[in-house]
Amino acid sequence: MINNKGFAISTILYGLLTMGILVLFLLVGLLNFNRKNNNEFVDNISRELNEFAIARNKEPKK
């Protein structure tokens, strides 16, 4: 009877460990994806501001 209880507890613990590792990998992947999107967004804004500044400097002065 004790071996059956130990087997059941081990099964539950390994299942929880597996689920925890899966959630951890999902969180890391999600954070990496968000970081990439934020970097692209910042790069786009920077490029557009630089283009605007260059275009503004090429306009004749009033």
PyMOL commands that set and color helices and strands:
alter all, ss='L'
color gray80, all
select helices_A, chain A and resi 2-58
alter helices_A, ss='H'
color red, helices_A
deselect
rebuild
show_as cartoon
